[in-house]
């Protein structure tokens, strides 16, 4: 299994437009893709789950 870690350094984090773009791009992959913030994990292919995970 491959693992990749990326850190968002922007203090305001990821906004809705960027989250939507991430989810749309990730749908093309068969792999399970997870985004984590402060211990909360979300499926990167689902905008609703992604938004809950990254919101303040």
C-alpha positions as CSV (number, residue, x, y, z in Angstrom):
1,X,0.0,0.0,0.0
2,X,1.3,3.5,-0.9
3,X,0.9,6.3,1.6
4,X,1.3,10.0,0.9
5,X,1.2,12.8,3.4
6,X,0.6,16.4,2.5
7,X,0.3,19.3,5.0
8,X,-1.8,22.3,4.3
9,X,0.1,25.3,5.6
10,X,-2.5,27.9,4.8
11,X,-3.8,29.1,8.2
12,X,-7.4,29.2,6.9
13,X,-7.2,25.6,5.8
14,X,-9.1,24.3,2.8
15,X,-12.3,26.1,1.7
16,X,-15.4,24.7,0.1
17,X,-14.4,25.3,-3.5
18,X,-11.0,23.6,-3.0
19,X,-12.7,20.7,-1.1
20,X,-15.1,20.2,-4.0
21,X,-12.2,20.2,-6.5
22,X,-10.3,17.6,-4.3
23,X,-13.4,15.4,-4.1
24,X,-14.0,15.6,-7.9
25,X,-10.4,14.7,-8.7
26,X,-10.2,11.9,-6.2
27,X,-13.2,10.1,-7.7
28,X,-11.1,9.0,-10.6
29,X,-9.1,6.7,-8.4
30,X,-10.1,3.2,-7.3
31,X,-8.1,3.6,-4.1
32,X,-9.4,4.5,-0.7
33,X,-8.4,8.1,-0.1
34,X,-8.7,9.6,3.4
35,X,-8.1,13.1,4.6
36,X,-7.4,13.7,8.3
37,X,-7.5,16.9,10.4
38,X,-7.1,17.0,14.2
39,X,-7.9,13.3,14.5
40,X,-11.1,13.5,12.3
41,X,-10.9,11.4,9.1
42,X,-13.0,11.7,6.0
43,X,-13.4,9.9,2.6
44,X,-11.8,12.4,0.2
45,X,-14.2,11.3,-2.5
46,X,-17.3,12.6,-0.7
47,X,-17.6,16.4,-0.5
48,X,-20.1,16.2,2.4
49,X,-17.7,14.1,4.6
50,X,-14.7,16.1,3.5
51,X,-16.4,19.4,4.5
52,X,-17.3,18.1,7.9
53,X,-13.7,17.0,8.5
54,X,-12.0,20.2,7.4
55,X,-14.4,22.8,8.8
56,X,-13.3,24.6,12.0
